[in-house]
Amino acid sequence: MTEGSRGEELFTLRHVSKIFRNGDEKVEIFSDFNLSIRRGQFVALMGPSGSGKSTLLNLLGGLDRVSSGEILYEGRRLDQLRENELAAWRSRNVGFVFQSYNLIPVLTAVQNVELPLLLTKLSGKKRRANAKVALQLVDLENRLNYLPRKLSGGQQQRVAIARAIASDPAVLLCDEPTGNLDRSSADGVLQILKSLNEDHGKTIIMVTHDPAAARFASTTYHLDKGQLATLKSAA
Amino acid sequence: MTLTGLVRKNLLRRKLRLVLLLFSIFIAFVLFGVLISFDQMLKVDTSGGDRRLVVLNKISYTEPLPVSYVAEVRRLNGVDAVSYASWLLSFYQRRTNPVVVYAVEPSSFLDLQSDDIAVAPARRDAFVKDRVGLLVSDNTAKKLGLRVGQNIALSSLAVFKTDGSQSWTFHIDGIYHAKSSRDDGLALYMHAEYLNEARLTGKDTVDMIWVRSSPGRNLDAVASQIDNLFANSPVETKTSSASEFAKAFIAQLGNVTLVITLVTSAAFITILLIVANTMSMAFRERTRELAVLKSLGFSSARLFRLMVGEALFVSLLGGIPGLLVAHAAVTGLRLSGSTIFQKIDMPGSVFVLGLIAMVLLAGLGSLLPALRAASVRPSVALGKV
């Protein structure tokens, strides 16, 4: 179970701007962007392509840097951390789930799930045990030694979720996790995310184009041209 | 699952590429081991403390000196002992068994070479007293199956006897062991008197004069003194210290050592480029996965270490068997009975050098690809901006 109280401020973005440079051309994705995400929220980010949803996810996960402004996690400035500090922070606090699963093809399901645990001081046995627990949570305990190519898309995404939660992070950042799945598989994955949010207290921030997926979230934001609008809020 | 396991899994992705890469590295280190061993074989101990000088004909070491020079040198100040030698290139039974016989003044020569040659006192005495006696190195005796007390005939290649024959009969009086690398442990020693009496041409000449300077005397001064003595004579001399002589002798093989250096360097640079290219390809194929690892919390430094570790693993996996096969090849050459390779060996220092070369190969070969791989930006590599 994740530490901290549900409802307290987890991520805070203040006056964030993000500019991409393409030669002489500057593309401004965000300007004076502000956002607050609370612990235990299940946030869906929707919006047209190129609106900055994935960029926002990358900024929150420390995979990208703001051009100006502040990003705070539990009151700590992420934008001021060095690369190695950011990597260490990521390994403890954030799990990523990608649209195309991004499993390592030469590793079995359980080995893929063990990957983030290689950064911990856990023993080999303990790592394996934790990885099995994570796979149990996504109902894949009977597919431990399957290579990704032997698994269906839905199963691969569940392995990716297991990998994301293996080190028990507070936050899951999901970039169109159901984008490559059929409805049934997508619903299975979304049920798991919902359960991780409700039963295990994980804060989930999910980029999606799918209104059906967004219905699983407690809060839905619409992002367009760097502006945020709240479509739905449980609060 | 461990980081080593991850490295191993990554390496086994493309088995054919791995096998070819390992084979390239394997061949490079077989070459490395054999060539460096050959190079070591050509090296001569030129450590200090040697008071000996070698006097040769100034024109060339193949031109002789009058034997009368020996007595003249002996009279000089600062000269402690003098001896001389002529060589008789011969073969035993078949031309495939070549031997170099040095015709020496036995007592003075063995006295001068006592640091290099070990022979039992009784055998030494027997050789000194026996005009047709022969002193054989242990290596040559083993190779040709010779033993003390045996009578043998050697055939000279260029020197004819007064009776027109080229056959020289000897009685083996002793077997010696070469104590230092200055003696190649291959030569045979005969009496100079026997050669001088029986040879058709070149009588009363010697090929080299060995001099030991008196303790405390400056070797260069003694050498100059000798050369000045014979300056402006029909046969001028060139005197150098024994260590310089050995170096100069080896310098004649300068091109061989240069070729060794060039071949080893070329092999290494080629393999280095192959490793760099292969690693570059391997890392480029995995850019997306590296980005995923970064998103999981792997730092750039950790990814860099993983990549270099992968290259090191490959380098050791190909290199160590290469060195072991080189060792087997060197041993095979030594035991083959070939005169040239009788002293070849692959000491531990070559293994240490080889291991250092493997680390360098991995480090240099993977440095740039690993740096590039480690600096991958996940947001770009994952195709989402």
Interface residues (C-beta under 8 A of the other chain):
Chain A: F20 S54 T55 L57 N58 G61 L63 D64 E83 N84 A87 A88 R90 S91 R92 V94 F96 F98 N102 I104 V106 L107 V110 Q111 E114 L115 P116 L118 L119 G124 R127 R128 R163 S167 D175
Chain B: M1 T2 L3 G5 L6 K9 N10 L12 R13 R288 E289 V292 L293 K294 S295 L296 G297 F298 S299 S300 A301 R302 R377 P378 S379 L382 K384 V385
